[in-house]
Amino acid sequence: MTDSEPTLADVRRAIDEIDTEIVSLLARREVQVRRAATLKTDEDGVRAPARVEQVVAKVRALAAESGASPEVVERVYRAMIGAFIDLELAEHRGTTGG
Ligand SMILES: O=C(O)C(=O)C[C@]1(C(=O)O)C=C[C@@H](O)C=C1
């Protein structure tokens, strides 16, 4: 049965393994995002829309080089950064007492 097509269960196991890696990377990213929050002085700095566009442009180019869909990668990144901005705002408010 070694030549048989992968089953849905096989594919889902592979996805689960990738998710383990992604969450580990997200944990590393979160540490840096929390550090960034402590270095910002106001909420405009936390939202940093120009930086968001810079990150999105970069990951779209990386996606194209890697064979990933730039559209999917952009949507994932915009959702992820939106969640990190919320986290930074909470962190920032805690840090500054604002
Ligand atoms: O680069 C920053 O200033 C960050 O805080 C990181 C990050 C991101 O998640 O990429 C988060 C919030 C900002 O809106 C911009 C980018």
The ligand as an SDF file (V2000), in Angstrom:
LIG
                    3D

 16 16  0  0  0  0  0  0  0  0999 V2000
    6.6740   46.4180   13.5680 O   0  0  0  0  0  0  0  0  0  0  0  0
    6.0460   46.7930   14.5730 C   0  0  0  0  0  0  0  0  0  0  0  0
    6.0920   47.9630   14.9780 O   0  0  0  0  0  0  0  0  0  0  0  0
    5.2180   45.8490   15.3060 C   0  0  0  0  0  0  0  0  0  0  0  0
    4.7770   46.1790   16.3820 O   0  0  0  0  0  0  0  0  0  0  0  0
    4.8690   44.5420   14.7120 C   0  0  0  0  0  0  0  0  0  0  0  0
    3.5600   44.5590   13.9410 C   0  0  0  0  0  0  0  0  0  0  0  0
    3.3990   43.1440   13.3220 C   0  0  0  0  0  0  0  0  0  0  0  0
    2.7140   42.3160   13.9210 O   0  0  0  0  0  0  0  0  0  0  0  0
    4.0220   42.9090   12.2770 O   0  0  0  0  0  0  0  0  0  0  0  0
    2.4340   44.8380   14.8580 C   0  0  0  0  0  0  0  0  0  0  0  0
    1.8280   46.0460   14.9640 C   0  0  0  0  0  0  0  0  0  0  0  0
    2.1080   47.1590   14.0560 C   0  0  0  0  0  0  0  0  0  0  0  0
    0.9130   47.6470   13.5120 O   0  0  0  0  0  0  0  0  0  0  0  0
    3.0320   46.7820   12.9620 C   0  0  0  0  0  0  0  0  0  0  0  0
    3.6280   45.5730   12.8610 C   0  0  0  0  0  0  0  0  0  0  0  0
  1  2  2  0
  2  3  1  0
  2  4  1  0
  4  5  2  0
  4  6  1  0
  6  7  1  0
  7  8  1  0
  7 11  1  0
  7 16  1  0
  8  9  2  0
  8 10  1  0
 11 12  2  0
 12 13  1  0
 13 14  1  0
 13 15  1  0
 15 16  2  0
M  END
$$$$
